[in-house]
Amino acid sequence: MVVEGNNNGSAPVVYDHKQSTVVPGHVTGEVNHDLTNMDLAMKLHYLRGVYYFKKSDILDSLTVFKMKEPMFPWLDMYYQISGRIRRPEEGGSRPFVKCNDCGVRIVEAKCNVTLDEWLGDKELLSRCKHLVPSKVLGPQLFFSPLTYVQFTKFTCGGLAIGLSWSHVIGDPQTAVSCFNKWSQLLQDIKAPSKPIPPNKIENNNISSPSDVAPSSVKEVELSGETWVLPSDSKLETIANHCEGNYNSTMATYSFQIKDHKIKQLQSGGSQVGDFEIISALIWQTIAKVMEGKELNTVTICKNNPSRSNKNLTNEQSISSVKIDSAVTKLELSELAMAISKHAKNETQVVEEYVGGDNGFKDLVVYGANLTFVDMLDLDLYGLMLKDQKPANVEYAIDAVGEEGAVLIMQGNENDAKLAVLVLPENELQKVREVLDSRVL
């Protein structure tokens, strides 16, 4: 299978891209949305999600125009995602979102294979990237959309809806909840009448700023105003400074693991959760494949159960787990228990580290260490087209550091979980082969 952008002379399968813009239905006015320290810690990362829908009478009745209509009241509620990044003209350089109704970019595209063929192609890596614009913020921040939505039609009549979300405006829980609200409006479900209030931060000063970077993050130096990993990193990041495109040697691969297999893995010792045992399995597999590579410390990102849910922001918790023994020699249950019981919460330390420089530090979180992201409690299948649920949902992260990241979420069946691996391409194939033998 060939995807547009692969220069091998074959016809692309994703083609005929058309762009438009949707803005809030009402003028927002002079509103600024302040970015928290955690927002700025995540600013180099991007969420890319794709929702797949099979052909149906409901889908046949929904044109892109009809699906765009509820976006106007949706953006009245979430007007911040229609804004653009600005820096103050005076008094420092801490960026914020200017809620100027510049809009969400909409892309329409076609694919000349069927949905089943697309999902069934096991050799197609980085599947999300082909159905979501791989855009980043910058170099002209005031022109760069924070959010993109792409509608891709398959030859069978199926549809993929892709969401590109700048992590600086919110964590995965925020992104999923926001996008689900659009689908509720499409279903004529009455949404809350009040818009989501903007962040207002009166004082960003940290009483005791941290000068030492916590183990869960890595500081990098940006050249210019393109918010993506610098080009001199080992990822060989390439930023197109006119269009804000992003490509790298990182690749993405996803696989499902059945609940009965998870229970088998959990039966080896003390009971741990699904996230912990799947993370332990993948951690140990990568350590075995990449022999000689230091993998004794990993980062864990989880949804914060005490989150406010009142604003668009990053409220996830960030922890690190360090193992003194060789990861490959531990029992899987021991490794899972370490993730469950010995994770050191570094959320506040990350915020203090960023805030100590008034938000000016440029950090990598995903991939500073091998990073595991728990998305199991997110309502991924809550995005519906009228009464039709997606047949499959998959999320990935763009601009991941060289150690890689793993997202764990609900699978497309009630008895399965989905793991999405984002790793250097030269490592991924080896990891894939070993994982397939361990989970099938």
C-alpha positions in Angstrom: 0.0 0.0 0.0 1.3 3.4 -0.9 0.5 6.7 0.8 0.8 10.1 -0.6 4.3 11.5 0.1 6.1 8.2 -0.6 8.2 8.9 -3.6 8.2 5.5 -5.2 6.3 6.4 -8.4 3.1 4.6 -7.4 -0.3 6.3 -7.2 -1.1 7.5 -3.6 -4.0 6.0 -1.7 -4.8 9.2 0.2 -5.3 12.1 -2.3 -7.5 15.0 -3.4 -7.0 17.1 -0.3 -9.3 20.1 0.1 -9.1 22.6 2.9 -11.5 25.0 4.6 -11.9 26.7 7.9 -14.7 26.6 10.5 -15.0 29.4 13.1 -17.2 29.9 16.2 -20.8 30.8 15.4 -20.5 34.0 17.5 -17.7 36.5 17.9 -15.7 35.7 21.0 -14.4 39.2 21.6 -11.2 40.2 23.3 -10.3 37.0 25.3 -6.9 35.6 26.1 -6.4 32.0 27.3 -3.4 31.7 29.6 -1.2 28.6 29.3 -0.3 26.8 32.5 3.2 25.5 33.3 2.1 22.0 32.4 0.6 23.3 29.1 4.0 24.7 28.2 5.8 21.6 29.3 3.8 19.7 26.6 4.0 22.3 23.9 6.3 20.2 21.6 3.9 17.3 21.4 0.8 16.6 19.2 -2.0 14.1 19.5 -3.3 12.5 16.3 -6.5 10.5 16.6 -8.5 8.6 13.9 -12.1 7.3 14.2 -13.1 4.8 11.6 -16.8 4.3 10.5 -18.1 1.5 8.3 -20.5 2.2 5.5 -24.1 2.6 6.6 -27.3 4.4 5.8 -26.4 6.9 8.5 -23.1 7.5 6.9 -24.6 7.8 3.5 -26.9 10.5 4.7 -24.1 12.6 6.3 -22.2 14.9 4.0 -19.1 16.8 5.2 -21.2 19.9 5.0 -23.7 18.4 7.5 -20.9 17.3 9.8 -19.4 20.8 9.7 -22.7 22.5 10.7 -22.6 21.6 14.4 -19.0 22.8 14.6 -20.2 26.4 14.8 -21.9 26.0 18.2 -19.2 23.5 19.2 -16.6 26.2 18.7 -18.8 28.7 20.6 -18.2 26.4 23.6 -14.5 25.6 22.9 -13.5 28.9 21.3 -10.0 28.5 22.6 -9.1 25.9 20.0 -10.0 28.4 17.3 -7.4 30.8 18.6 -3.7 31.3 17.8 -0.5 31.4 19.9 0.8 34.8 20.8 3.6 36.3 22.9 3.1 39.5 24.9 4.3 42.6 23.1 5.6 43.8 26.5 6.5 42.3 29.8 8.1 39.0 29.0 7.9 36.2 26.5 5.4 33.7 28.1 3.1 32.6 25.3 -0.7 32.5 25.5 -3.7 31.7 23.2 -5.3 34.7 21.6 -9.0 33.7 21.2 -9.4 35.6 17.9 -11.7 33.1 16.1 -9.2 32.3 13.4 -10.8 28.8 13.3 -10.2 25.1 13.1 -8.8 23.9 9.8 -10.9 21.2 8.0 -9.4 18.8 5.4 -11.4 16.6 3.1 -9.6 13.7 1.3 -10.2 10.5 -0.5 -8.7 7.0 -0.2 -8.7 4.6 -3.2 -8.9 1.4 -1.0 -11.6 0.1 1.2 -11.7 0.6 4.9 -11.2 -3.1 5.5 -8.2 -3.1 3.2 -6.7 -0.1 5.0 -7.2 -1.6 8.5 -6.1 -5.0 7.4 -2.8 -4.0 5.9 -0.3 -5.1 8.6 2.6 -3.6 6.9 1.2 0.0 6.9 3.1 1.7 9.7 2.1 5.1 11.2 -1.5 4.7 10.1 -2.7 7.8 11.9 -0.3 10.1 10.1 -1.9 9.4 6.7 -5.4 10.4 7.8 -4.5 13.4 10.0 -2.5 16.5 8.9 1.0 16.2 10.4 1.1 19.9 11.2 3.0 21.6 14.0 2.9 25.1 15.5 5.2 27.6 13.9 7.4 29.1 12.7 4.7 31.8 12.4 2.8 30.9 15.6 0.1 33.6 15.0 -0.9 31.8 11.7 -0.7 28.2 13.0 -4.1 26.4 13.7 -4.2 24.6 17.1 -6.6 22.0 15.7 -7.3 20.1 12.5 -10.1 17.8 11.5 -9.8 15.6 8.4 -12.6 13.6 6.7 -11.3 10.8 4.5 -13.7 8.8 2.3 -12.9 5.2 1.4 -14.0 3.5 -1.8 -16.4 1.3 0.1 -18.3 4.3 1.5 -16.5 4.1 4.9 -15.2 7.2 6.6 -12.2 8.1 8.7 -12.4 11.2 10.9 -9.0 12.4 12.0 -8.2 14.8 14.8 -4.9 16.7 15.1 -4.6 18.4 18.5 -1.8 20.6 19.8 -1.0 19.2 23.2 -0.3 22.7 24.5 -4.1 23.3 24.8 -4.9 20.0 26.7 -4.1 16.4 27.5 -5.7 13.3 25.9 -8.7 13.4 28.3 -9.4 17.1 27.3 -9.0 16.3 23.6 -11.3 13.3 23.6 -14.0 15.0 25.7 -13.9 18.1 23.5 -14.2 16.1 20.3 -17.0 14.0 21.8 -19.0 17.2 22.4 -19.0 17.9 18.7 -20.6 14.5 18.0 -23.2 15.1 20.7 -24.2 18.3 18.9 -24.4 16.2 15.6 -26.8 13.9 17.4 -28.9 16.9 18.5 -28.0 16.3 22.1 -28.2 19.6 23.9 -24.8 20.9 25.0 -24.1 23.1 28.0 -25.0 26.7 27.0 -22.0 28.3 28.7 -18.6 28.3 26.9 -15.6 26.7 28.6 -14.0 29.5 30.6 -10.5 30.6 29.6 -7.5 29.9 31.9 -6.6 33.0 33.9 -3.3 32.9 35.7 -2.7 35.9 37.9 0.8 34.8 39.0 3.1 32.3 37.4 5.9 32.8 39.8 7.1 29.6 41.6 8.0 30.1 45.2 10.8 27.5 45.0 11.6 26.9 41.4 13.6 23.8 40.5 16.9 24.2 38.7 17.3 20.4 38.1 15.2 18.7 35.4 13.1 15.9 36.8 14.0 12.5 35.4 10.7 12.3 33.4 11.6 15.2 31.0 14.5 16.3 28.8 15.3 19.9 28.0 16.0 20.8 24.3 17.0 23.9 22.5 14.7 25.2 19.8 16.0 27.3 16.9 13.3 29.8 15.9 9.6 29.5 16.7 8.7 26.1 15.3 7.4 24.0 18.2 8.7 20.6 17.4 11.8 18.6 18.4 15.0 20.3 17.1 16.5 19.1 13.8 19.8 18.1 15.4 18.1 15.4 17.5 18.7 11.7 16.8 15.2 11.6 15.4 16.3 13.6 12.3 13.2 15.7 12.5 12.4 17.6 9.4 10.3 20.7 9.7 9.0 22.4 6.6 9.2 26.0 7.8 6.6 27.3 5.3 3.8 24.8 6.0 4.7 23.5 9.4 4.8 19.9 8.4 6.5 17.3 10.5 8.2 14.0 9.6 10.8 11.9 11.5 12.4 8.5 11.6 9.9 7.5 14.3 7.2 5.0 13.2 4.0 3.8 14.8 2.6 0.3 15.1 -0.5 -0.9 16.9 -1.7 -4.3 18.1 -4.7 -5.7 20.1 -4.2 -7.9 23.1 -7.2 -10.0 24.2 -8.5 -9.8 27.8 -8.0 -13.6 28.3 -4.3 -13.2 27.3 -4.0 -10.3 29.8 -5.5 -12.5 32.5 -2.9 -15.1 31.7 -0.1 -12.6 32.1 -1.6 -11.3 35.4 -1.9 -14.9 36.9 1.9 -15.0 37.4 1.9 -13.2 40.7 0.2 -10.3 42.6 -2.8 -8.8 40.9 -2.1 -5.6 38.9 -4.2 -3.6 36.5 -4.4 -4.1 32.7 -2.3 -1.0 32.1 0.5 -2.1 34.3 0.8 -5.7 32.9 0.7 -4.5 29.3 3.3 -1.8 30.0 5.5 -4.3 31.8 5.2 -6.7 28.8 6.2 -4.1 26.3 8.9 -2.6 28.5 10.6 -6.0 29.0 10.2 -6.8 25.3 11.9 -3.6 24.2 14.7 -4.2 26.7 15.3 -7.7 25.4 15.3 -6.6 21.7 17.5 -3.5 22.3 20.1 -5.3 24.3 22.7 -2.9 25.8 20.3 0.1 25.7 19.7 1.7 29.1 16.0 1.1 29.9 15.9 1.1 33.7 13.8 4.3 33.9 10.4 4.8 32.3 7.8 7.6 32.5 4.2 7.0 33.2 1.4 9.4 32.1 -2.0 8.9 33.6 -5.3 10.8 33.8 -5.5 12.7 37.0 -8.6 11.4 38.9 -8.9 14.8 40.8 -8.9 16.9 37.7 -11.2 19.9 37.5 -12.6 19.3 34.0 -13.5 23.0 33.9 -10.9 24.3 31.5 -9.0 23.3 28.4 -5.7 22.4 30.0 -3.1 19.7 30.8 -4.0 18.0 34.1 -2.5 14.5 33.5 0.0 13.2 36.1 3.6 12.4 35.2 5.6 9.9 37.1 8.8 8.0 36.8 9.7 4.4 37.6 13.3 3.3 38.2 14.4 -0.3 38.4 17.8 -1.2 39.9 17.8 -4.7 38.5 18.1 -5.8 34.9 14.6 -5.4 33.4 15.0 -8.5 31.2 15.7 -10.7 34.3 12.7 -9.7 36.3 9.4 -11.6 36.4 6.7 -9.8 34.4 4.6 -9.6 37.6 7.5 -7.9 39.5 7.9 -5.3 36.7 4.2 -4.6 36.7 4.1 -4.3 40.4 6.9 -1.7 40.3 4.9 0.3 37.8 1.8 0.1 40.1 3.5 0.7 43.5 6.8 2.5 42.9 6.0 5.2 40.5 7.3 8.6 41.7 4.9 11.4 40.9 6.9 14.3 39.4 4.0 16.4 38.1 4.6 19.2 40.6 8.4 19.1 40.0 7.8 19.4 36.2 5.5 22.4 36.7 8.1 24.0 39.0 10.9 23.4 36.6 9.0 25.1 33.7 7.7 27.9 35.9 11.1 28.7 37.3 12.0 30.2 33.9 8.5 31.7 33.4 7.5 29.0 30.9 10.5 29.6 28.6 12.0 26.2 28.8 11.5 23.8 25.9 10.9 20.2 27.1 10.4 16.8 25.8 8.1 14.6 27.9 7.0 11.7 25.6 10.2 9.9 24.7 12.6 11.6 27.1 12.4 8.1 28.7 10.4 5.2 27.3 6.9 6.6 28.1 3.7 4.7 28.8 0.4 6.6 28.5 -2.7 5.3 30.1 -5.8 6.1 28.0 -7.9 3.1 29.2 -10.5 5.2 31.0 -11.0 7.6 28.0 -14.4 7.4 26.2 -12.9 6.9 22.8 -16.0 5.2 21.4 -18.2 8.0 22.7 -17.8 9.9 19.4 -20.8 8.8 17.4 -22.2 9.9 14.0 -25.9 10.0 14.9 -26.4 6.5 16.4 -23.4 4.9 14.8 -20.3 4.1 16.9 -16.9 3.9 15.3 -15.7 0.5 14.2 -12.1 1.3 15.4 -10.4 4.2 17.1 -6.6 4.8 17.3 -4.5 7.5 18.8 -0.8 8.3 18.4 1.5 11.0 19.4 3.7 13.1 17.1 7.1 14.6 18.0 8.1 11.9 20.4 11.7 11.7 21.8 14.1 9.0 20.8 13.3 6.6 23.7 9.7 6.2 22.3 6.2 6.1 23.7 3.4 3.5 24.1 -0.3 4.5 24.3 -2.6 1.9 25.9 -6.3 2.3 25.2 -9.6 0.3 24.8 -9.6 -1.9 21.7 -12.4 -2.1 19.1 -13.8 -5.1 20.8 -15.1 -5.3 24.4 -12.6 -8.0 25.2 -9.4 -6.4 24.0 -7.0 -3.6 24.6 -5.1 -1.7 22.0 -1.4 -0.7 22.4 0.1 1.9 20.0 3.9 1.9 19.9 5.8 5.0 18.7 9.5 4.0 18.3 12.5 4.6 16.1 11.7 2.9 12.8 14.9 0.8 12.9 13.9 -0.6 16.3 10.2 -1.1 15.7 10.4 -4.1 13.3 12.4 -6.1 15.8 10.1 -5.2 18.7 7.1 -6.1 16.5 8.3 -9.6 15.8 9.0 -10.4 19.4 5.7 -8.9 20.7 3.7 -10.8 18.1 5.1 -14.1 19.4 4.4 -13.2 23.0 0.8 -11.9 22.7 -0.7 -14.1 19.9 
